[in-house]
Amino acid sequence: MNLANEAFVTRAWQMLLALLALTLATISPAHAQSTHIQPKLVAESAAPAPGSGTTLALTMAPEKTWHGYWINGGDAGFGLSVEWNAPEGVTIAPFHYPVPDALILFGMMNHVYEHPYALLAEVRVDKSVAPGTDLTLSGVANWLACTDKVCVPEKAVISVALKAGDGKIAPAERTRFDSWRALLPQPLDRHGTWERKGDMVRFAIPLPASTTIDAPHLFVETQDVIDYAAPQSFSRNGDHIIVETRSKGEKAGPVAALLKLGGGRGLSLTLEPGAVPATGEVIAGKADGIDMGLFWTALGGAILGGLVLNLMPCVFPILSLKALSLARSGGDARSAKVEALAYTAGAIVTALLLGGALLALRAAGEQVGWAFQLQHPVSVLALLILSLAITLNLLGYYELPSFGGGQALAAKSGAAGGFWTGALAAFVATPCSGPLLGAALGATLVLPAWAALPIFGGLGLGLALPFLAIGFVPALRNRLPKPGPWMDRFRKWMALPMGLTTLALAWLLWRQLGSGEQLMWPTLAVAMALVLLTHYGSIQRGDRRSWLLVASGLLLLVSLAGTVTEVAEAERTAEGAGSTFSADALARARATGKPVFVYFTADWCLSCKANEAGAINRETVQKAFDKAGVVTLVGDWTNGDPAITRTLAEHGRNSVPLYLWYAPGAAKPEILPQILTPGLLTEKAKP
């Protein structure tokens, strides 16, 4: 007997023993035992409202080297089942499974989860149930847990305490359940077709040509249709994905399946018997690499988008700092090149760090998008203090080597100043998602991390291109004005846009925290930073009261610690900022049969605010909207919102602004340009 046959026999015996053990466990009394996958039943709301309901999550945490199974376990496994004990008036829908992974062991295909996962189910409470009624749910769950050597059927009693109430959901629970929902496959709104041809089975999945998929795999839920372990070939014929694999069984009729797109995303769909188009352009699998066309297009778009970003109003204060630095170099070739390279390095490194943090948070299940750094009040406070420090420096309240004389450190301070100016530019400027940038960053949602990171780096490179050109093209550098007394006046004038940025950040912080007690610590922090910086300048001019410097520094540290504590406590106990946009609100608006305009914005997005002031909120536009009965929904992303983040991702975006126009009866929205005009919107509102 060869090794392959021996392994197959071993695996077959393991499965037979597992099935025997499951049978014995089913007919014998339940007894306490440890499990290799730890289950826990939790509810999004502990007080579901009568006439409504809540969502249950059964979290499954496998031990290391163990795995659980999808609803159709493949060749050698099976999914989870629960025998519920539900109170009268409570109904529980079947569980929804997240997108699984394909695992071949001993030649057999397994549809598995080798990491913690959660199954979600909807609970409905009849409107006749009286408030305060005990609705505690319990049940006996059975599942199969395996390693690459052994399989063990497991069971456990699961329960969660519920009581009929107002349906309130704590912000922390909403965030946690949103992260689990994001891992569920999205339902495809159209049916596909499938057919048998000899020993092959072919599927046609309707998917627009603009949808990019990486390392696809078709998980067929319906039994007796395909050979699970057989290779699957994918190709694209227009707006259809064609899948071909080996047939197994004689099943007829509709087939339920899940198409894995890559990056943890998937689509659930139904396929009806019917003709399947011919194969088309082959789609590369994971082993064949990524879609290089998408990669190069996204990289080019990121570089051009970063270049255009230099024209956005949110970048102007940072550009003023760099202009001052370049003018101070007096056209010296070596200094200009050093500063240009340092500035470029700072912009690229910061963009890579932000992109890496974004990808890491997404991999951990967080629903975040580009510019997440401005969705947290502590980050905004740090930027506020930094912009205040730069404003005071430009006004001459204190001096730093990178802006003062410092002839002995000219070379070092030039490089350091250039690097940190580039870093600041990337940190503050990139949230303003300009033309080309939204689509480029949206591509990072479907590319693997190693291919997505260069796109973020390209953004930083595009941002730095003008200063690279000045540093390395003498003709451009020679056009800079010569150093002179005008530089001091220019420096003071440049404090104006930086001061306006400081005020804008203060307004954003107020919008995030409100006007209550939460503003006390941040206000004290800003006041102490102001005292610290101005007194530091006084010491430079001969003041000997160093104790005031120490006292203000200590108070600054205390107030920063108080801000972090206050914000963390608020996030645990307070309701998050609301938004008029939600999936339910959109469904209700579309059900009216009127045009629907949805726009996603944030208080820190200046391009969003420019579009709102220059187009959306214009009187002519609002009159046209009123006349046409346009329903407008606003998605406020200022403090982050997982539902909005998911919607942005569904439309290939990773940041705001995003503008969607739903015509009456249209199946899908039209994505409007990122730069709006009153004429564009009034034209859309015409019948």
C-alpha positions in Angstrom: 0.0 0.0 0.0 1.5 3.4 -1.0 1.7 6.4 1.3 -1.3 8.2 -0.3 -3.6 5.2 0.1 -2.4 4.6 3.6 -3.1 8.2 4.5 -6.6 8.0 2.9 -7.4 4.8 4.9 -6.2 6.5 8.1 -8.3 9.5 7.4 -11.3 7.4 6.6 -11.0 5.5 9.9 -10.8 8.8 11.8 -14.0 10.0 10.2 -15.8 6.7 10.9 -14.7 6.9 14.5 -15.8 10.5 14.7 -19.2 9.7 13.3 -19.6 6.8 15.7 -18.6 9.0 18.6 -21.2 11.6 17.5 -23.9 9.0 17.4 -23.1 7.8 20.9 -23.0 11.3 22.1 -26.4 12.0 20.7 -28.1 9.0 22.3 -26.3 9.2 25.6 -26.9 11.7 28.5 -24.9 14.9 28.2 -22.0 15.2 30.5 -19.5 17.9 31.3 -16.4 17.7 29.2 -13.8 20.1 27.8 -13.9 21.1 24.2 -11.2 22.0 21.7 -13.4 24.8 20.3 -14.8 27.0 23.0 -18.4 28.3 22.2 -20.0 31.4 23.7 -23.4 32.8 22.9 -23.8 36.6 23.1 -26.6 39.0 22.1 -26.2 42.4 20.5 -29.0 43.7 22.8 -29.9 42.1 26.1 -33.3 43.7 26.0 -34.9 43.1 22.6 -38.0 45.0 21.9 -41.3 43.2 21.3 -42.2 43.4 17.6 -38.6 43.6 16.8 -35.6 41.5 17.8 -31.8 41.4 18.1 -28.8 39.5 16.7 -27.2 36.5 18.3 -23.5 35.6 17.9 -22.1 32.2 18.7 -18.4 32.8 18.9 -16.2 29.8 18.4 -12.6 29.9 19.5 -10.5 26.9 18.3 -7.4 25.8 20.2 -4.1 26.0 18.3 -3.9 23.5 15.4 -7.7 22.8 15.6 -10.4 24.0 13.2 -14.1 24.1 12.9 -16.3 23.7 9.8 -18.5 25.8 7.4 -22.2 24.8 7.0 -21.0 22.3 4.3 -17.8 20.9 5.7 -16.6 19.5 2.3 -15.4 15.9 2.0 -14.6 15.3 5.6 -16.6 17.5 8.0 -19.9 19.0 8.9 -21.2 22.3 10.3 -22.8 23.2 13.6 -26.3 22.4 14.7 -28.3 23.7 17.7 -31.3 22.2 19.4 -32.9 25.4 20.8 -35.0 25.8 23.9 -36.8 29.1 23.1 -39.5 30.9 25.1 -42.9 31.3 23.6 -43.0 34.2 21.2 -39.4 34.0 20.3 -38.1 32.6 16.9 -34.5 32.1 15.9 -33.4 32.1 12.3 -30.6 29.8 11.0 -27.0 30.8 11.6 -25.1 32.8 9.0 -21.5 31.7 8.5 -18.5 33.9 7.7 -16.4 33.2 4.6 -14.4 30.0 5.2 -11.0 28.8 3.9 -10.3 25.8 1.8 -8.0 23.2 3.4 -6.9 19.9 1.7 -5.8 17.1 4.0 -4.9 13.7 2.6 -6.5 14.5 -0.7 -9.8 15.6 0.8 -11.2 19.1 0.8 -12.3 20.7 4.1 -14.2 24.0 4.3 -12.8 25.3 7.6 -12.1 28.1 10.1 -8.6 27.8 11.7 -9.1 31.0 13.7 -11.7 32.4 16.1 -15.0 33.0 14.2 -18.6 33.9 14.9 -21.9 32.6 13.6 -24.8 35.2 13.5 -28.5 34.5 13.8 -31.5 36.9 14.0 -33.9 36.6 16.9 -37.5 37.9 16.5 -39.7 38.7 19.5 -43.5 38.7 18.9 -45.2 42.0 19.5 -47.5 40.2 22.0 -44.7 39.6 24.4 -45.0 41.9 27.5 -42.1 44.2 28.4 -40.0 42.7 31.2 -40.7 39.1 30.2 -37.7 36.7 30.7 -36.6 35.6 27.2 -33.5 33.6 28.2 -32.4 31.4 25.3 -30.6 28.1 25.7 -29.7 25.1 23.5 -27.4 22.2 22.9 -24.8 22.8 20.2 -23.1 20.0 18.3 -20.1 20.5 16.0 -17.0 18.8 14.7 -13.5 19.8 15.8 -10.4 18.5 13.9 -6.7 18.8 13.5 -4.7 17.3 10.6 -4.5 14.0 12.6 -7.8 13.5 14.5 -11.4 14.6 14.5 -13.6 14.9 17.7 -17.4 15.5 17.7 -18.1 18.1 20.5 -21.2 19.4 22.1 -22.0 22.1 24.8 -24.9 23.8 26.4 -25.1 27.5 25.2 -27.3 30.2 26.7 -27.8 33.9 26.9 -29.9 36.0 29.3 -32.5 38.2 27.6 -35.4 40.2 28.8 -38.0 42.0 26.7 -37.2 45.7 26.7 -36.5 48.8 24.6 -34.0 47.1 22.2 -31.1 49.5 23.2 -27.7 48.5 22.0 -24.5 49.6 23.8 -21.9 51.2 21.4 -19.3 48.6 22.3 -21.6 45.8 21.4 -22.7 47.5 18.1 -19.0 47.8 17.2 -18.2 44.2 18.0 -21.2 42.9 16.1 -20.4 45.1 13.1 -16.9 43.6 13.0 -18.5 40.1 12.8 -21.1 41.2 10.2 -18.3 42.6 8.0 -16.9 39.0 7.7 -20.2 37.6 6.4 -20.6 37.0 2.6 -22.8 39.7 0.9 -25.8 38.3 -1.0 -25.6 38.7 -4.7 -28.7 40.4 -6.1 -29.0 38.2 -9.2 -29.1 34.5 -9.8 -26.4 32.7 -11.8 -26.7 29.6 -13.9 -25.1 26.2 -13.9 -24.9 23.1 -16.1 -23.3 19.7 -16.4 -21.2 18.8 -19.4 -19.9 15.2 -19.3 -17.8 14.8 -16.2 -17.6 18.6 -15.7 -19.9 21.1 -14.1 -19.9 24.8 -15.1 -21.2 27.8 -13.3 -21.9 31.4 -14.6 -21.8 34.0 -11.8 -23.0 37.5 -12.7 -20.4 39.9 -11.5 -19.6 43.3 -13.2 -16.3 43.5 -15.0 -15.2 46.3 -12.7 -15.2 44.0 -9.7 -11.7 42.7 -9.0 -11.3 39.2 -7.3 -8.2 37.7 -5.9 -7.6 34.0 -5.3 -11.2 33.0 -5.9 -12.8 29.8 -4.7 -16.3 28.5 -5.1 -17.8 26.9 -2.0 -20.8 24.9 -3.1 -23.3 24.5 -0.2 -25.6 22.1 -2.0 -24.5 18.5 -1.8 -23.8 16.1 -4.7 -22.9 18.7 -7.3 -19.1 19.0 -7.5 -16.0 17.1 -6.5 -14.8 19.4 -3.7 -11.1 18.6 -3.9 -10.9 19.0 -7.7 -9.2 22.0 -9.2 -11.4 25.0 -10.1 -10.7 27.2 -13.1 -12.0 30.8 -13.2 -12.3 33.0 -16.2 -14.2 36.2 -17.1 -16.6 36.5 -20.0 -17.9 40.1 -19.9 -20.0 40.6 -16.8 -19.8 36.9 -15.8 -17.4 34.8 -13.9 -17.2 31.3 -15.4 -16.2 28.5 -13.0 -15.4 25.0 -14.2 -14.6 21.9 -12.1 -15.2 18.2 -11.9 -18.8 16.9 -11.3 -19.8 14.5 -8.6 -23.3 13.3 -7.8 -26.6 13.7 -9.6 -28.2 16.7 -7.9 -30.6 18.8 -10.0 -32.4 22.1 -9.5 -31.1 25.3 -7.8 -27.7 25.3 -6.2 -26.6 27.5 -3.2 -23.0 28.6 -3.2 -20.5 31.1 -1.8 -17.9 32.8 -4.1 -14.8 33.8 -2.1 -13.3 37.0 -3.6 -10.2 37.3 -1.5 -9.2 39.3 1.5 -11.9 37.7 3.6 -14.7 38.9 1.3 -17.4 36.7 -0.3 -20.7 36.7 -2.1 -23.5 34.2 -1.4 -25.7 33.4 -4.4 -28.1 31.0 -5.9 -27.5 29.3 -9.3 -30.4 28.0 -11.4 -30.1 25.3 -14.1 -29.4 27.0 -17.5 -27.0 27.7 -20.2 -23.5 28.9 -19.2 -21.5 31.2 -21.6 -18.1 30.1 -23.0 -14.9 30.5 -21.0 -13.2 33.9 -21.3 -10.0 35.6 -20.0 -8.4 33.4 -17.3 -8.4 34.9 -13.8 -5.1 34.4 -12.0 -5.4 32.5 -8.7 -3.4 33.2 -5.6 -0.4 31.2 -6.9 -0.4 33.1 -10.1 0.0 36.5 -8.5 -2.2 39.6 -8.4 -3.9 41.6 -11.0 -0.9 43.6 -12.2 -3.1 45.9 -14.3 -5.0 46.9 -11.2 -1.8 47.3 -9.2 -0.1 49.7 -11.7 -3.3 51.6 -12.3 -3.8 52.1 -8.5 -0.1 53.0 -8.1 -0.3 55.6 -10.9 -3.6 57.0 -9.5 -2.0 57.3 -6.0 1.0 59.2 -7.3 -1.1 61.5 -9.4 -3.7 61.9 -6.6 -0.9 62.8 -4.1 0.4 65.4 -6.6 -3.1 66.9 -7.0 -3.3 66.9 -3.2 -0.8 69.7 -3.1 -3.6 72.0 -4.5 -6.1 71.1 -1.8 -6.7 73.8 0.8 -6.0 71.4 3.7 -2.3 71.2 2.5 -1.6 74.9 2.1 -0.4 75.6 5.6 2.2 72.7 5.3 3.3 74.0 1.9 3.9 77.4 3.4 6.4 75.9 5.8 8.3 74.2 3.0 8.3 77.3 0.8 9.9 79.2 3.7 12.6 76.5 4.1 13.4 76.4 0.4 13.6 80.2 0.2 15.9 80.2 3.2 18.4 77.8 1.4 19.0 80.7 -1.1 19.2 78.4 -4.1 22.1 76.3 -2.7 22.0 73.1 -4.8 23.2 70.7 -2.1 20.9 72.1 0.6 17.9 72.0 -1.7 18.6 68.4 -2.7 19.1 67.3 0.9 15.8 69.0 2.0 13.9 67.7 -1.0 15.0 64.1 -0.4 14.4 64.4 3.4 10.9 65.9 2.7 10.1 63.0 0.3 11.4 60.4 2.8 9.2 61.9 5.6 6.1 61.9 3.3 6.6 58.4 2.1 7.5 56.9 5.5 4.4 58.5 7.1 2.1 57.4 4.3 3.5 53.8 4.6 3.0 53.8 8.4 -0.6 55.0 8.1 -1.3 52.5 5.4 0.3 49.7 7.4 -1.7 50.6 10.4 -4.9 50.7 8.3 -4.2 47.2 6.8 -3.4 45.8 10.3 -6.6 47.2 11.8 -8.6 45.8 8.9 -6.9 42.4 9.2 -7.9 42.4 12.9 -11.6 42.9 11.9 -11.9 46.7 12.6 -14.1 48.6 10.2 -11.8 51.6 9.5 -10.8 53.5 6.4 -8.3 56.1 5.2 -7.9 59.1 7.5 -8.8 57.0 10.6 -6.2 59.0 12.5 -8.5 62.1 12.5 -11.5 60.0 13.9 -10.0 59.9 17.4 -10.1 63.0 19.6 -6.7 62.2 21.2 -5.0 62.3 17.7 -6.8 65.5 16.9 -5.6 67.1 20.1 -2.0 66.1 19.3 -2.3 67.7 15.9 -3.9 70.8 17.5 -1.0 71.3 19.9 1.5 70.7 17.1 -0.1 73.2 14.7 -0.3 75.7 17.7 3.5 75.2 18.2 4.2 75.8 14.5 2.0 78.9 14.5 3.8 80.4 17.6 7.1 79.6 16.0 6.3 81.3 12.8 5.1 84.4 14.8 8.5 84.5 16.6 7.4 83.6 20.1 10.2 81.1 20.3 12.9 79.7 18.0 14.0 76.3 16.9 17.2 75.5 15.0 15.3 74.4 11.9 13.8 77.9 11.7 16.4 80.1 13.3 20.0 80.8 12.6 21.8 77.6 13.7 24.6 78.0 11.1 26.7 75.2 12.7 23.7 72.8 12.4 22.5 74.0 9.0 23.0 70.7 7.2 21.5 68.5 10.0 18.6 70.8 10.8 17.8 71.1 7.1 17.5 67.3 6.6 15.6 66.9 9.9 13.3 69.8 9.2 12.6 68.5 5.7 11.8 65.0 7.0 9.4 66.1 9.7 7.7 68.7 7.5 7.1 65.9 4.9 5.8 63.6 7.7 3.5 66.4 8.9 2.2 67.0 5.4 1.4 63.4 4.8 -0.3 63.0 8.2 -2.5 66.1 7.9 -3.0 66.2 4.1 -3.9 62.7 3.1 -7.4 62.7 4.7 -8.4 65.2 2.0 -9.2 62.6 -0.7 -8.9 64.4 -4.0 -9.5 63.3 -7.5 -8.0 59.9 -8.5 -7.1 59.2 -4.9 -10.4 57.6 -3.8 -10.3 54.9 -6.5 -6.6 54.3 -5.9 -7.0 53.8 -2.2 -10.1 51.7 -2.8 -7.9 49.2 -4.7 -6.1 48.5 -1.4 -9.2 46.8 -0.2 -8.8 43.9 -2.7 -5.0 43.8 -3.0 -2.8 41.7 -0.7 -0.9 43.7 1.9 2.5 43.5 0.1 0.9 45.0 -3.0 -1.3 47.6 -1.2 1.6 49.2 0.8 3.4 50.5 -2.3 0.2 52.3 -3.3 0.3 54.2 0.1 3.9 54.9 -0.6 3.0 56.3 -4.0 0.6 58.7 -2.4 3.5 60.1 -0.3 5.7 60.3 -3.4 3.1 62.2 -5.3 2.8 64.6 -2.4 6.5 65.3 -2.5 7.0 65.5 -6.2 6.9 69.3 -6.5 9.8 69.7 -3.9 11.8 66.9 -5.6 11.5 68.8 -8.8 12.7 72.1 -7.2 15.5 70.3 -5.4 16.9 68.6 -8.5 15.9 70.9 -11.4 18.2 74.0 -11.3 15.9 76.0 -13.6 13.0 75.7 -11.1 15.3 76.3 -8.1 16.7 79.5 -9.7 13.2 81.0 -9.9 13.0 81.1 -6.1 13.4 84.5 -4.6 16.8 85.3 -3.0 17.1 85.4 0.8 16.6 88.8 2.4 14.7 90.8 5.0 11.4 89.9 3.3 11.8 86.4 4.7 10.9 87.5 8.3 7.7 89.2 7.0 6.9 86.2 4.9 7.3 83.9 7.8 4.9 85.9 9.9 2.3 85.9 7.1 2.6 82.2 6.9 1.4 81.9 10.5 -2.0 83.0 9.3 -2.9 79.7 7.4 -1.3 77.7 10.2 -3.4 79.5 12.8 -6.5 78.9 10.7 -5.6 75.2 10.7 -5.3 75.4 14.5 -8.8 76.9 14.8 -10.1 74.3 12.4 -8.7 71.5 14.5 -10.1 73.1 17.7 -13.5 73.2 16.0 -13.2 69.5 15.0 -12.3 68.6 18.6 -15.3 70.4 19.9 -17.5 68.6 17.3 -16.1 65.3 18.5 -16.4 65.8 22.2 -19.2 68.3 22.5 -19.3 71.3 24.9 -19.5 69.4 28.1 -17.0 68.1 30.7 -15.1 66.1 28.1 -13.6 69.4 26.8 -12.1 70.3 30.2 -8.9 68.3 29.9 -8.3 69.1 26.3 -8.8 72.8 26.9 -6.3 72.6 29.8 -3.8 70.8 27.6 -4.0 73.5 24.9 -3.7 76.2 27.5 -0.6 74.6 29.1 1.0 74.1 25.7 0.5 77.8 25.0 2.1 78.8 28.4 4.9 76.3 27.9 5.8 77.5 24.4 5.5 81.2 25.1 7.6 80.9 28.3 10.2 78.9 26.5 10.6 81.9 24.2 10.9 84.1 27.2 13.7 82.0 28.6 15.5 82.2 25.2 15.3 86.0 25.7 16.7 86.0 29.2 13.8 85.1 31.6 15.2 83.0 34.5 11.9 81.6 35.8 12.5 78.0 34.8 10.0 76.7 37.4 7.1 78.0 35.3 8.4 76.0 32.4 8.5 72.8 34.5 5.1 73.5 36.1 3.4 74.1 32.7 5.1 71.0 31.3 3.8 68.8 34.2 0.3 70.2 33.9 0.4 69.5 30.1 1.3 65.8 30.8 -1.4 65.5 33.4 -4.0 67.1 31.1 -3.0 64.8 28.2 -3.4 61.8 30.5 -6.8 63.1 31.7 -7.9 63.5 28.0 -6.9 59.9 27.2 -8.8 58.6 30.2 -11.9 60.7 29.6 -12.1 59.8 26.0 -11.6 56.1 26.7 -14.4 56.2 29.4 -16.7 58.1 27.0 -16.2 55.5 24.3 -17.3 52.8 26.7 -20.4 54.5 28.0 -21.7 57.1 25.6 -23.7 56.7 22.5 -21.7 57.3 19.4 -22.4 60.2 17.0 -25.4 59.5 15.0 -25.9 59.8 11.3 -29.0 60.2 9.2 -27.6 57.4 6.9 -28.3 53.8 7.6 -29.2 50.8 5.5 -32.8 51.0 6.9 -33.1 54.7 6.1 -31.8 54.1 2.6 -34.3 51.3 2.0 -37.2 53.5 3.3 -36.1 56.4 1.1 -35.9 54.2 -2.0 -39.2 52.7 -1.3 -40.8 56.2 -1.8 -40.0 56.0 -5.5 -38.3 59.4 -5.4 -34.6 60.1 -6.3 -32.2 59.6 -3.4 -29.0 61.5 -2.9 -26.6 60.1 -0.4 -23.3 61.8 0.5 -20.6 60.7 3.0 -18.7 63.4 4.7 -16.5 64.3 7.7 -15.8 67.5 9.6 -12.1 67.1 9.0 -12.5 66.6 5.2 -12.1 70.1 3.7 -12.9 68.9 0.2 -16.2 67.5 1.6 -17.0 70.9 3.2 -16.0 72.7 0.0 -18.5 70.6 -2.0 -21.2 71.1 0.6 -20.7 74.9 0.6 -20.1 75.3 -3.1 -22.7 72.8 -4.5 -24.9 70.7 -2.2 -26.1 73.6 0.1 -26.5 76.1 -2.7 -30.0 77.7 -2.9 -30.5 76.7 -6.5 -29.6 73.1 -5.8 -31.9 72.8 -2.8 -34.8 74.4 -4.8 -34.2 71.8 -7.6 -34.1 69.0 -5.0 -37.3 70.2 -3.4 -39.1 70.5 -6.7 -38.0 66.9 -7.7 -38.7 65.5 -4.2 -35.1 64.3 -3.8 -34.5 62.5 -0.5 -31.1 63.4 0.9 -29.2 61.2 3.4 -26.0 62.2 5.1 -23.4 59.8 6.3 -21.2 61.5 9.0 -17.8 59.7 9.2 -16.2 62.3 11.6 -15.9 59.8 14.5 -15.9 56.7 12.4 -18.9 54.5 11.7 -18.6 50.8 10.8 -21.8 50.9 8.7 -20.4 53.8 6.7 -17.0 52.2 6.4 -18.7 49.0 5.0 -20.7 51.1 2.5 -17.6 52.9 1.3 -15.8 49.6 0.8 -18.8 48.2 -1.1 -18.4 51.0 -3.6 -14.6 50.6 -3.9 -13.8 53.6 -1.6 -11.5 53.8 1.4 -12.3 57.4 2.4 -14.7 60.3 2.0 -16.1 62.0 0.1 -18.4 59.6 -1.7 -21.6 60.8 -3.5 -24.3 58.3 -4.6 -27.3 59.1 -6.7 -30.2 56.5 -6.7 -32.6 57.2 -9.6 -36.1 55.9 -9.1 -36.3 52.2 -9.9 -32.5 51.8 -10.5 -30.9 48.7 -9.2 -27.6 50.4 -8.3 -26.6 53.9 -7.6 -24.5 56.2 -9.8 -21.2 57.3 -8.2 -20.9 61.0 -8.8 -17.5 62.8 -9.2 -15.6 63.8 -6.1 -15.7 67.4 -7.2 -19.4 68.5 -7.4 -20.9 71.5 -9.2 -24.3 73.1 -8.8 -25.0 72.4 -12.4 -24.3 68.7 -12.1 -26.7 68.3 -9.1 -29.5 70.4 -10.6 -29.2 68.4 -13.8 -29.6 65.1 -11.9 -32.7 66.5 -10.2 -34.5 67.1 -13.5 -37.2 64.5 -14.4 
